[in-house]
């Protein structure tokens, strides 16, 4: 009933948030007489803060319409290369002729986004930075509450099969980049392809801040998974999608519960951020206020995860450590990373990562013992937290150039 109660509460708050938004604008608009009354800015700021705390956050857009190549602006056409029940493979195609595209000789990149609460748009900065020198595709996972029950279940194995299908569609000259959670199923997908001598193996795989071996430098996220019994996750965080969504009846780990967990990891930081936002509005610091809006428009937009996938991940990755233990079977086939011999490996970690601790991603090097040392590379970004690995100044100025150089070397 918790999901239904959440929806009822959201419906109750909608008129209040709409009123708060309208009132905020009345005290801020220069054409409104109320904007010229004492304390108008404070009143407007207070109502906007109330609006943003109570509003429903929809999935954001990528908003990538152009890129720059050789100091020339090139339009980007966003389209779907493939649509699956639980995922869209989105292509950021450059608006150039086939001849011009061929002349650029840009390597294909499959950017595998996490299915762990936030939408793939969280990697907007990742995509934008890769676009000038790469032909970029990204996995845009679909909110499970929007997937009809008739489409069936979605397990961790299905995630692996999706990744393999995308690689085969784009391969064999594709380079795979996995950010955070998908490092595990991506490594499994490529391992299984290598074991089967698949001719569409990718050229390289870049693993960024993922729990390949969560036993190393365990974080708060890892500890939660090991301290709680598997039955606790089954009985505490899994709910049925309400009747007002296409996925009515599907069992999911709801996005609103995930968001609560995100905030609970650092409540003081978020409280201070909202207070600062209020102060920026009062002082008329529009640039800082807009940065806050953009960040929380993304951060507060969450999706529901299929319960089968979520529970499989808890058990396989975080409780039984099947990948590093060498006990993971997918449809009767053992996942053997040491079978990979021709796919170059680059691991990226953040020195201050509190989601996937240092060493968890580097573990891929020991597991992939069949890859020659001259095809392996590792980088630990100094002073970098989890989100800084794929977004922000350090990503753009330090990490992305290293990833680009690695891809170019192994194209």
C-alpha positions in Angstrom: 0.0 0.0 0.0 3.0 2.3 0.4 3.1 3.0 -3.4 -0.6 3.8 -3.4 -0.2 6.1 -0.4 2.7 7.9 -2.2 0.5 8.5 -5.2 -2.3 9.8 -3.1 0.0 12.1 -1.3 1.4 13.3 -4.6 -2.1 14.0 -5.9 -2.8 15.9 -2.7 0.3 18.0 -3.0 -0.1 18.9 -6.7 -2.6 21.8 -6.1 -0.4 23.1 -3.3 2.7 23.1 -5.4 0.9 24.7 -8.4 -0.4 27.5 -6.1 3.1 27.9 -4.6 4.6 28.3 -8.1 2.0 30.8 -9.2 2.4 32.8 -6.0 6.2 32.9 -6.4 5.8 34.3 -9.8 3.3 36.9 -8.6 5.9 38.2 -6.1 8.8 38.1 -8.7 7.3 39.3 -11.9 8.2 43.0 -12.6 4.7 43.6 -14.0 3.0 42.4 -10.8 2.2 45.1 -8.2 3.1 42.5 -5.5 6.7 42.4 -6.7 7.2 46.0 -5.4 5.9 45.3 -1.9 8.3 44.9 1.1 10.0 41.5 1.4 8.7 40.5 -2.0 11.9 38.7 -3.0 11.9 36.7 0.3 8.3 35.7 -0.2 8.9 34.7 -3.8 12.0 32.7 -2.8 10.1 30.9 0.0 7.2 29.9 -2.3 9.6 28.7 -5.1 11.4 26.6 -2.5 8.1 25.1 -1.4 7.2 24.5 -5.0 10.4 22.7 -5.8 10.3 20.6 -2.6 6.8 19.3 -3.4 6.6 19.1 -7.2 6.8 16.0 -9.2 10.0 15.7 -11.3 9.6 14.2 -14.7 12.4 12.6 -16.8 14.6 15.4 -18.2 15.7 15.7 -21.8 19.3 15.3 -22.9 19.1 18.7 -24.5 22.1 18.1 -26.7 21.4 19.8 -30.1 24.9 20.5 -31.4 28.6 19.8 -30.9 31.8 21.3 -32.1 34.2 19.6 -34.6 37.4 21.3 -35.7 35.9 24.6 -34.4 32.8 24.2 -36.5 29.3 23.7 -35.0 27.6 20.6 -36.1 23.9 19.8 -35.3 23.0 16.6 -33.4 20.0 14.5 -34.4 18.9 12.4 -31.5 17.1 9.2 -32.5 16.5 5.6 -31.5 18.8 3.0 -33.1 16.8 0.1 -31.4 13.9 0.0 -29.1 13.5 -2.9 -26.6 10.7 -3.3 -24.0 12.9 -2.0 -21.1 15.4 0.1 -23.0 16.0 2.4 -25.9 19.4 2.6 -27.6 19.7 6.3 -28.4 22.0 7.5 -31.1 23.4 11.1 -31.1 23.9 11.3 -34.9 25.8 14.2 -36.4 23.9 16.0 -39.1 26.4 15.4 -41.8 26.4 13.5 -45.1 27.6 9.9 -45.2 30.7 11.1 -47.0 31.5 13.6 -44.3 30.9 11.1 -41.6 33.1 8.5 -43.2 35.9 11.1 -43.6 35.7 11.9 -39.8 36.5 8.2 -39.0 35.1 8.6 -35.5 35.0 5.4 -33.4 31.6 4.1 -32.3 31.0 4.3 -28.5 28.3 2.4 -26.7 27.8 4.2 -23.4 26.0 1.9 -21.0 24.1 4.0 -18.4 23.2 2.7 -14.9 19.8 1.2 -14.2 20.0 2.2 -10.6 17.5 4.9 -9.9 18.4 7.9 -12.1 17.7 8.3 -15.8 20.4 8.0 -18.5 20.3 11.8 -18.7 22.5 11.8 -15.7 25.3 11.1 -18.2 24.4 14.2 -20.3 27.9 15.7 -19.6 29.5 12.4 -20.5 27.8 12.3 -23.8 28.4 15.9 -24.6 32.2 15.6 -23.9 32.5 12.4 -26.0 30.6 13.7 -29.0 33.3 15.9 -30.7 35.5 12.9 -31.4 33.2 9.9 -31.2 30.0 8.4 -32.6 27.9 8.0 -29.4 25.1 5.6 -28.5 23.6 5.4 -25.0 21.3 2.9 -23.2 18.3 4.9 -22.1 16.5 2.6 -19.6 12.7 2.8 -19.5 10.9 3.4 -16.2 9.5 0.0 -15.2 6.2 1.5 -14.2 5.7 2.4 -17.8 6.3 -1.1 -19.1 3.1 -3.2 -19.4 3.1 -6.5 -17.4 2.5 -8.3 -20.7 6.2 -7.6 -21.6 7.3 -10.1 -18.9 10.0 -9.9 -16.3 13.4 -8.3 -16.6 16.3 -10.0 -14.8 20.0 -9.2 -14.5 20.5 -11.8 -17.2 18.3 -9.8 -19.5 20.4 -6.8 -18.9 23.4 -8.8 -20.1 21.5 -10.0 -23.2 20.5 -6.4 -24.0 24.1 -5.3 -23.8 25.2 -8.2 -26.0 22.5 -7.3 -28.6 23.6 -3.7 -28.6 27.3 -4.6 -29.1 26.4 -7.0 -31.9 24.3 -4.3 -33.6 27.1 -1.7 -33.5 30.2 -4.1 -33.7 32.7 -5.3 -34.2 34.4 -1.9 -34.2 32.6 -0.5 -31.2 34.1 0.7 -27.9 32.1 0.1 -24.7 32.0 2.5 -21.7 30.2 1.3 -18.6 29.5 3.8 -15.8 29.0 2.6 -12.2 26.5 -0.3 -11.8 26.7 -1.7 -15.4 30.4 -2.4 -15.2 29.4 -5.8 -13.7 26.8 -7.0 -16.4 29.0 -5.4 -19.2 32.0 -7.4 -18.1 29.8 -10.5 -17.9 28.4 -9.8 -21.4 31.8 -9.4 -23.0 33.2 -12.5 -21.1 30.4 -14.7 -22.4 30.9 -13.4 -25.9 34.7 -14.1 -25.6 34.0 -17.6 -24.3 31.8 -18.3 -27.3 34.4 -16.8 -29.8 31.8 -14.2 -30.9 33.1 -12.3 -34.0 31.4 -9.1 -32.8 33.5 -8.5 -29.7 34.2 -4.8 -29.0 37.5 -3.2 -29.5 37.8 -1.9 -25.9 35.9 -1.7 -22.6 36.2 1.2 -20.2 34.9 0.5 -16.7 34.2 3.6 -14.6 33.5 3.5 -10.8 31.7 0.2 -10.7 31.3 -2.6 -8.0 33.2 -5.4 -9.9 34.5 -6.6 -6.5 32.5 -4.9 -3.7 34.6 -6.7 -1.1 37.3 -4.1 -1.7 37.0 -0.8 0.3 33.3 -1.4 1.1 31.2 1.7 1.2 27.9 2.5 2.9 26.1 1.1 -0.1 28.0 -2.2 0.1 27.5 -2.5 3.9 23.7 -2.1 3.5 23.5 -5.0 1.1 25.6 -7.3 3.3 24.1 -6.3 6.7 20.5 -7.0 5.6 19.2 -10.4 4.7 18.0 -11.0 1.2 14.5 -11.5 2.5 14.6 -8.0 4.0 14.9 -6.5 0.5 12.2 -8.8 -0.9 9.7 -7.8 1.9 10.6 -4.2 2.5 11.4 -2.3 -0.7 9.3 -4.2 -3.4 5.9 -2.9 -4.3 3.3 -3.2 -7.1 2.9 -0.4 -9.6 -0.5 1.3 -9.0 -3.4 1.3 -11.5 -2.7 4.8 -12.9 0.4 3.6 -14.8 0.9 1.3 -17.9 2.9 -1.1 -15.7 0.0 -1.7 -13.4 0.7 -4.8 -11.2 4.4 -5.0 -12.0 6.6 -5.6 -9.0 9.2 -2.8 -8.7 11.7 -1.1 -6.5 10.0 2.3 -6.6 12.0 5.4 -7.6 10.6 7.4 -4.7 12.1 4.9 -2.2 15.4 5.0 -4.0 15.4 8.8 -3.9 14.8 8.7 -0.1 17.8 6.5 0.2 19.9 8.9 -1.9 19.0 11.8 0.3 19.4 9.8 3.5 23.1 9.2 2.7 23.8 12.9 3.1 20.8 14.8 4.5 22.8 17.7 5.8 24.3 18.4 2.4 20.9 18.5 0.8 19.4 20.7 3.5 22.3 23.2 3.2 21.9 23.1 -0.6 18.2 24.1 -0.4 19.0 26.8 2.1 21.7 28.2 -0.2 19.2 28.1 -3.0 16.8 30.3 -1.0 19.6 32.7 -0.2 20.6 32.9 -3.9 17.0 33.8 -4.8 16.8 36.5 -2.1 20.1 38.1 -3.2 19.1 37.9 -6.9 22.0 35.5 -7.7 20.2 34.0 -10.7 23.2 32.0 -12.0 23.7 30.1 -8.8 19.9 29.5 -8.4 19.7 28.1 -12.0 22.6 25.7 -11.3 20.6 24.4 -8.3 17.5 24.0 -10.4 19.3 22.1 -13.1 21.1 19.8 -10.6 17.9 18.9 -8.7 15.8 18.6 -11.8 18.1 15.7 -12.7 18.7 14.4 -9.2 15.1 14.3 -8.2 13.9 12.6 -11.4 14.0 8.8 -10.6 12.6 5.7 -12.2 11.3 2.4 -10.9 13.5 -0.7 -11.3 12.1 -4.1 -12.1 12.1 -6.1 -8.9 13.7 -9.2 -10.6 16.6 -7.2 -11.8 17.1 -5.3 -8.5 16.9 -8.5 -6.4 19.3 -10.4 -8.8 21.8 -7.5 -8.4 21.6 -7.5 -4.6 22.2 -11.3 -4.4 24.6 -11.8 -7.3 26.8 -8.6 -7.0 26.6 -7.4 -3.4 25.9 -10.5 -1.3 27.4 -13.5 -3.1 30.1 -11.7 -5.1 29.7 -14.2 -7.9 31.8 -12.3 -10.5 35.1 -12.1 -8.5 34.4 -15.5 -6.9 34.1 -17.1 -10.3 30.7 -18.7 -9.5 28.4 -16.7 -11.8 26.4 -18.7 -14.3 24.2 -17.1 -17.0 21.9 -19.6 -18.7 24.2 -22.4 -17.7 27.4 -20.7 -19.0 30.0 -19.7 -16.5 31.2 -16.1 -16.6 34.9 -16.3 -17.3 36.6 -12.9 -17.6 40.0 -14.5 -18.2 38.6 -15.7 -21.6 38.8 -12.1 -22.8 42.0 -11.7 -24.8 41.5 -9.2 -27.6 39.4 -6.5 -25.9 41.5 -3.6 -24.4 40.6 -2.7 -20.7 40.6 0.7 -19.1 39.5 1.2 -15.5 38.7 4.6 -14.0 38.1 5.2 -10.3 37.7 8.3 -8.1 40.0 8.7 -5.2 37.1 9.9 -3.0 34.3 7.7 -4.4 31.9 6.8 -1.6 29.6 4.7 -3.8 32.1 2.3 -5.4 35.2 2.3 -3.2 38.8 2.4 -4.5 39.9 -1.0 -5.8 36.4 -2.2 -6.7 36.8 -1.4 -10.4 40.5 -2.1 -10.5 39.6 -5.7 -9.7 38.8 -6.2 -13.4 42.5 -6.3 -14.2 43.1 -9.4 -12.1 39.9 -11.0 -13.4 40.8 -10.3 -17.0 44.1 -12.1 -16.8 44.0 -13.1 -20.5 44.3 -9.5 -21.7 48.0 -8.6 -22.5 49.4 -5.9 -20.2 50.0 -3.5 -23.1 46.2 -3.5 -23.6 45.4 -2.6 -20.0 45.3 0.8 -18.4 44.1 2.2 -15.0 43.5 5.7 -13.7 42.6 6.9 -10.3 41.3 10.5 -10.5 42.8 12.5 -7.6 40.3 14.4 -5.4 37.4 13.0 -7.4 34.1 11.6 -6.0 31.7 9.2 -7.7 29.8 11.7 -9.8 33.0 13.6 -10.7 34.2 10.5 -12.6 31.7 11.1 -15.4 30.5 14.7 -14.9 31.9 18.1 -14.2 35.3 19.8 -14.6 37.5 16.8 -13.7 35.7 14.6 -16.2 35.9 17.1 -19.0 39.5 18.2 -18.5 41.2 15.1 -17.2 39.3 11.9 -17.5 37.5 12.3 -20.9 40.8 13.1 -22.7 42.3 9.9 -21.2 39.3 7.8 -22.3 39.5 9.3 -25.8 43.2 8.6 -26.1 42.7 5.0 -25.0 39.9 4.5 -27.5 42.0 6.0 -30.3 44.9 3.8 -29.4 42.8 0.6 -29.6 40.7 1.5 -32.6 
